[in-house]
Amino acid sequence: MATDTAADAGTDSPTEPHHVDGEAELDELVAENGVVLTDFYADWCGPCQMLEPIVESLAAETDATVAKVDVDANQALASAYGVRGVPTLVLFADGKQVEEIVGLKGEDQLRALVESYTA
């Protein structure tokens, strides 16, 4: 079974979400990848748990890199992006924040949004 290693950090998007710990790590991920979908979540959040398989599917089936940020462990990072509620998804394209989605959304809607930036 493959594990996340430093070798996975190239320009090919990983097929599993990347758990981010801190602003520097997220900045590096955004700088190294064309499109990054960042899921700001909390373990105790019901809608976040419902969103998790959708986010995993997007990581596996789209060209976007998917990052997950635990807002309880990364409060400063969540605050830096103005996250006030979870789940919040922040989409980056070419190093810039281009979208912010608050709340639970369907897989088709999120896939279309991601693919509009990866096409």
Accessible surface in RSA format (square Angstrom, percent):
REM  Atomic radii and reference values for relative SASA: ProtOr
REM  Chains: A
REM  Algorithm: Lee & Richards
REM  Probe-radius: 1.40
REM  Slices: 20
REM RES _ NUM      All-atoms   Total-Side   Main-Chain    Non-polar    All polar
REM                ABS   REL    ABS   REL    ABS   REL    ABS   REL    ABS   REL
RES MET A   1   228.73 118.5 145.60  96.4  83.13 197.9 122.93 104.5 105.80 140.2
RES ALA A   2    99.03  91.1  66.59 102.8  32.44  73.8  76.95 108.4  22.08  58.5
RES THR A   3   100.11  71.2  83.23  84.4  16.87  40.2  72.33  97.2  27.78  42.0
RES ASP A   4    97.03  68.0  69.23  68.9  27.79  65.7  28.08  66.1  68.95  68.8
RES THR A   5    74.51  53.0  56.48  57.3  18.04  43.0  61.86  83.1  12.65  19.1
RES ALA A   6    96.84  89.0  69.70 107.6  27.14  61.7  78.78 110.9  18.06  47.8
RES ALA A   7    94.45  86.8  55.76  86.1  38.69  88.0  68.68  96.7  25.78  68.3
RES ASP A   8    63.26  44.3  51.59  51.3  11.67  27.6  19.86  46.7  43.40  43.3
RES ALA A   9    57.59  53.0  40.11  61.9  17.48  39.8  51.28  72.2   6.31  16.7
RES GLY A  10    41.55  51.2   0.00   N/A  41.55  51.2  37.61 103.2   3.93   8.8
RES THR A  11   120.14  85.4  98.19  99.5  21.94  52.3  69.10  92.8  51.04  77.2
RES ASP A  12   121.34  85.0 113.78 113.2   7.57  17.9  37.31  87.8  84.04  83.8
RES SER A  13    32.30  27.3  13.20  17.6  19.10  44.0   3.06   6.5  29.24  41.0
RES PRO A  14    27.49  20.0  16.54  15.1  10.96  39.8  27.08  22.4   0.42   2.6
RES THR A  15    91.30  64.9  83.92  85.1   7.39  17.6  57.12  76.7  34.18  51.7
RES GLU A  16    98.64  56.6  97.07  73.4   1.57   3.7  30.36  58.7  68.28  55.7
RES PRO A  17    16.60  12.1  10.85   9.9   5.75  20.9  10.85   9.0   5.75  35.7
RES HIS A  18    58.16  31.8  55.90  38.9   2.26   5.8  42.14  43.4  16.02  18.6
RES HIS A  19   113.40  62.0  97.60  67.8  15.80  40.4  68.19  70.3  45.21  52.6
RES VAL A  20     5.99   3.9   0.00   0.0   5.99  14.4   0.39   0.3   5.60  15.2
RES ASP A  21   105.78  74.1  89.57  89.1  16.21  38.3  28.56  67.2  77.22  77.0
RES GLY A  22    23.46  28.9   0.00   N/A  23.46  28.9  23.46  64.4   0.00   0.0
RES GLU A  23    83.91  48.2  77.16  58.4   6.74  16.1  21.49  41.6  62.41  51.0
RES ALA A  24    82.99  76.3  69.13 106.7  13.86  31.5  74.68 105.2   8.32  22.0
RES GLU A  25    59.24  34.0  53.11  40.2   6.13  14.6  30.50  59.0  28.74  23.5
RES LEU A  26     0.00   0.0   0.00   0.0   0.00   0.0   0.00   0.0   0.00   0.0
RES ASP A  27    68.91  48.3  62.93  62.6   5.98  14.1  27.99  65.9  40.92  40.8
RES GLU A  28   100.70  57.8  94.19  71.3   6.50  15.5  30.69  59.4  70.01  57.2
RES LEU A  29    19.95  11.1  18.93  13.5   1.02   2.6  19.66  13.8   0.29   0.8
RES VAL A  30    12.58   8.3  11.34  10.3   1.24   3.0  11.34   9.9   1.24   3.4
RES ALA A  31    84.95  78.1  46.82  72.3  38.12  86.7  53.79  75.7  31.16  82.5
RES GLU A  32    71.44  41.0  57.18  43.3  14.26  34.0  35.14  68.0  36.30  29.6
RES ASN A  33    12.62   8.7   6.03   5.8   6.59  15.9   5.90  14.2   6.72   6.5
RES GLY A  34    45.32  55.9   0.00   N/A  45.32  55.9  29.97  82.3  15.35  34.4
RES VAL A  35    14.17   9.3  10.21   9.2   3.95   9.5  10.21   8.9   3.95  10.7
RES VAL A  36     0.34   0.2   0.34   0.3   0.00   0.0   0.34   0.3   0.00   0.0
RES LEU A  37     0.48   0.3   0.48   0.3   0.00   0.0   0.48   0.3   0.00   0.0
RES THR A  38     0.00   0.0   0.00   0.0   0.00   0.0   0.00   0.0   0.00   0.0
RES ASP A  39     0.17   0.1   0.17   0.2   0.00   0.0   0.00   0.0   0.17   0.2
RES PHE A  40     0.00   0.0   0.00   0.0   0.00   0.0   0.00   0.0   0.00   0.0
RES TYR A  41    26.36  12.3  26.36  15.0   0.00   0.0  12.50   9.4  13.86  17.1
RES ALA A  42     0.56   0.5   0.00   0.0   0.56   1.3   0.00   0.0   0.56   1.5
RES ASP A  43    98.44  69.0  87.34  86.9  11.09  26.2  38.72  91.1  59.71  59.6
RES TRP A  44   175.77  70.5 144.52  70.0  31.25  73.4 148.04  78.9  27.72  45.0
RES CYS A  45     6.10   4.6   3.45   3.8   2.65   6.2   2.65   6.7   3.45   3.7
RES GLY A  46    36.09  44.5   0.00   N/A  36.09  44.5  29.06  79.8   7.02  15.7
RES PRO A  47    61.37  44.7  61.37  55.9   0.00   0.0  61.37  50.7   0.00   0.0
RES CYS A  48     4.30   3.3   1.97   2.2   2.32   5.5   2.33   5.9   1.97   2.1
RES GLN A  49   102.71  57.4  91.19  66.6  11.52  27.4  35.28  75.1  67.42  51.1
RES MET A  50   120.12  62.2 106.20  70.3  13.92  33.1  88.37  75.1  31.76  42.1
RES LEU A  51     0.06   0.0   0.06   0.0   0.00   0.0   0.06   0.0   0.00   0.0
RES GLU A  52    68.93  39.6  68.93  52.1   0.00   0.0   8.99  17.4  59.94  48.9
RES PRO A  53    80.75  58.9  74.01  67.5   6.74  24.5  75.54  62.4   5.21  32.4
RES ILE A  54    29.90  17.0  29.25  21.8   0.65   1.6  29.84  21.5   0.06   0.2
RES VAL A  55     0.00   0.0   0.00   0.0   0.00   0.0   0.00   0.0   0.00   0.0
RES GLU A  56    78.27  44.9  75.29  57.0   2.98   7.1  20.21  39.1  58.06  47.4
RES SER A  57    23.99  20.3  17.23  23.0   6.77  15.6  19.89  42.4   4.10   5.7
RES LEU A  58     0.37   0.2   0.37   0.3   0.00   0.0   0.37   0.3   0.00   0.0
RES ALA A  59     1.26   1.2   0.00   0.0   1.26   2.9   0.00   0.0   1.26   3.3
RES ALA A  60    57.47  52.8  34.35  53.0  23.12  52.6  34.35  48.4  23.12  61.2
RES GLU A  61   112.13  64.4  81.25  61.5  30.88  73.5  37.69  72.9  74.44  60.8
RES THR A  62    13.40   9.5   0.20   0.2  13.20  31.5   6.02   8.1   7.38  11.2
RES ASP A  63   110.25  77.2  94.87  94.4  15.38  36.4  19.86  46.7  90.39  90.1
RES ALA A  64     0.35   0.3   0.35   0.5   0.00   0.0   0.35   0.5   0.00   0.0
RES THR A  65     1.69   1.2   1.69   1.7   0.00   0.0   0.01   0.0   1.68   2.5
RES VAL A  66     0.10   0.1   0.10   0.1   0.00   0.0   0.10   0.1   0.00   0.0
RES ALA A  67     0.00   0.0   0.00   0.0   0.00   0.0   0.00   0.0   0.00   0.0
RES LYS A  68     6.93   3.4   6.23   3.8   0.70   1.7   4.26   3.8   2.67   2.8
RES VAL A  69     0.00   0.0   0.00   0.0   0.00   0.0   0.00   0.0   0.00   0.0
RES ASP A  70    30.04  21.0  28.55  28.4   1.49   3.5   9.03  21.3  21.00  20.9
RES VAL A  71    18.95  12.5  17.44  15.8   1.51   3.6  17.45  15.2   1.50   4.1
RES ASP A  72    72.50  50.8  56.67  56.4  15.83  37.4  27.59  64.9  44.91  44.8
RES ALA A  73    74.23  68.3  37.84  58.4  36.39  82.8  48.76  68.7  25.47  67.5
RES ASN A  74    13.84   9.5   7.85   7.6   5.99  14.4   6.16  14.8   7.68   7.4
RES GLN A  75   126.44  70.7 118.04  86.3   8.40  20.0  39.79  84.7  86.65  65.7
RES ALA A  76    85.04  78.2  69.28 106.9  15.76  35.9  76.90 108.3   8.15  21.6
RES LEU A  77     4.66   2.6   2.07   1.5   2.60   6.5   2.70   1.9   1.96   5.3
RES ALA A  78     7.58   7.0   7.58  11.7   0.00   0.0   7.58  10.7   0.00   0.0
RES SER A  79    81.63  69.0  61.90  82.6  19.73  45.4  29.87  63.6  51.76  72.5
RES ALA A  80    62.31  57.3  18.70  28.9  43.61  99.2  31.94  45.0  30.37  80.4
RES TYR A  81    43.30  20.2  31.32  17.8  11.98  31.2  23.05  17.3  20.25  25.0
RES GLY A  82    43.50  53.6   0.00   N/A  43.50  53.6  31.87  87.5  11.63  26.1
RES VAL A  83    20.91  13.8   2.46   2.2  18.45  44.5   3.29   2.9  17.62  47.8
RES ARG A  84   235.01  98.7 189.55  96.6  45.46 108.2  74.83 102.3 160.19  97.1
RES GLY A  85    33.23  41.0   0.00   N/A  33.23  41.0  29.82  81.8   3.40   7.6
RES VAL A  86    34.11  22.4  11.04  10.0  23.07  55.6  11.39   9.9  22.72  61.6
RES PRO A  87     1.88   1.4   1.76   1.6   0.12   0.4   1.88   1.6   0.00   0.0
RES THR A  88     1.05   0.7   0.99   1.0   0.05   0.1   0.25   0.3   0.80   1.2
RES LEU A  89     0.20   0.1   0.20   0.1   0.00   0.0   0.20   0.1   0.00   0.0
RES VAL A  90     0.00   0.0   0.00   0.0   0.00   0.0   0.00   0.0   0.00   0.0
RES LEU A  91     0.00   0.0   0.00   0.0   0.00   0.0   0.00   0.0   0.00   0.0
RES PHE A  92     7.49   3.7   7.49   4.6   0.00   0.0   7.49   4.5   0.00   0.0
RES ALA A  93    10.63   9.8   7.86  12.1   2.78   6.3   7.86  11.1   2.78   7.4
RES ASP A  94   123.24  86.3  98.79  98.3  24.45  57.8  36.83  86.7  86.41  86.2
RES GLY A  95    43.16  53.2   0.00   N/A  43.16  53.2  15.66  43.0  27.51  61.6
RES LYS A  96   147.76  72.1 143.67  88.1   4.10   9.8  97.07  87.4  50.69  54.0
RES GLN A  97    82.11  45.9  52.61  38.4  29.50  70.2  20.93  44.5  61.18  46.4
RES VAL A  98    55.01  36.2  26.79  24.3  28.22  68.0  34.58  30.0  20.43  55.4
RES GLU A  99    55.91  32.1  49.72  37.6   6.20  14.8   6.24  12.1  49.67  40.6
RES GLU A 100    82.27  47.2  51.84  39.2  30.43  72.4  16.96  32.8  65.32  53.3
RES ILE A 101    20.62  11.7  17.50  13.0   3.12   7.5  20.62  14.8   0.00   0.0
RES VAL A 102    86.16  56.7  70.56  63.9  15.60  37.6  70.56  61.3  15.60  42.3
RES GLY A 103    22.45  27.7   0.00   N/A  22.45  27.7  22.33  61.3   0.12   0.3
RES LEU A 104    66.62  37.1  41.88  30.0  24.74  62.2  41.88  29.4  24.74  66.6
RES LYS A 105    66.86  32.6  61.57  37.8   5.29  12.6  24.96  22.5  41.90  44.6
RES GLY A 106    41.09  50.7   0.00   N/A  41.09  50.7  32.86  90.2   8.22  18.4
RES GLU A 107    55.00  31.6  49.97  37.8   5.03  12.0  16.02  31.0  38.98  31.8
RES ASP A 108   120.86  84.7 112.26 111.7   8.60  20.3  39.77  93.6  81.09  80.9
RES GLN A 109   108.39  60.6  97.09  71.0  11.30  26.9  43.59  92.8  64.80  49.1
RES LEU A 110     1.72   1.0   1.65   1.2   0.07   0.2   1.65   1.2   0.07   0.2
RES ARG A 111    48.71  20.5  48.71  24.8   0.00   0.0  29.54  40.4  19.17  11.6
RES ALA A 112    63.69  58.6  51.41  79.3  12.28  27.9  58.17  81.9   5.53  14.6
RES LEU A 113    40.51  22.6  35.80  25.6   4.72  11.9  39.95  28.1   0.57   1.5
RES VAL A 114     0.54   0.4   0.54   0.5   0.00   0.0   0.54   0.5   0.00   0.0
RES GLU A 115    73.97  42.5  72.61  54.9   1.36   3.2  26.10  50.5  47.87  39.1
RES SER A 116    78.05  66.0  41.84  55.8  36.21  83.4  47.17 100.5  30.87  43.3
RES TYR A 117    75.19  35.1  51.95  29.6  23.24  60.5  36.79  27.6  38.40  47.3
RES THR A 118    37.02  26.3   9.32   9.4  27.70  66.0   8.11  10.9  28.91  43.7
RES ALA A 119   126.97 116.7  52.86  81.6  74.10 168.6  90.40 127.3  36.57  96.9
END  Absolute sums over single chains surface
CHAIN  1 A     6375.6       4749.1       1626.5       3413.0       2962.6
END  Absolute sums over all chains
TOTAL          6375.6       4749.1       1626.5       3413.0       2962.6
